């Protein structure tokens, strides 16, 4: 009887561990979801969320060569779609108008670096 009770206790503990809540999505972009409030504020609550992505400095510099990036290794980018003008977003860069706003935020998610206006996001980004 004790063995059965011990087996049930062990099985119950193992199952509870599998169902425990998690703080991340298990993807490299998980840390970037905390940048959503900063990014949403940068576009002044406009637009539809296209996606969130963690991106390296090298990759970001290749896609936006004029970006004035700090010395960080990685960044979070959040993309929104709408009709944007440079006077409608914070720290605007790139074109004066665009169908997309690509918001670059630090990895902590609390500091806006730049908002790029573009008609086409140059990298894959989704929010599945």
Order of alpha helices (4+ residues) and beta strands (2+ residues): alpha-alpha-beta-alpha-beta-beta-beta-beta
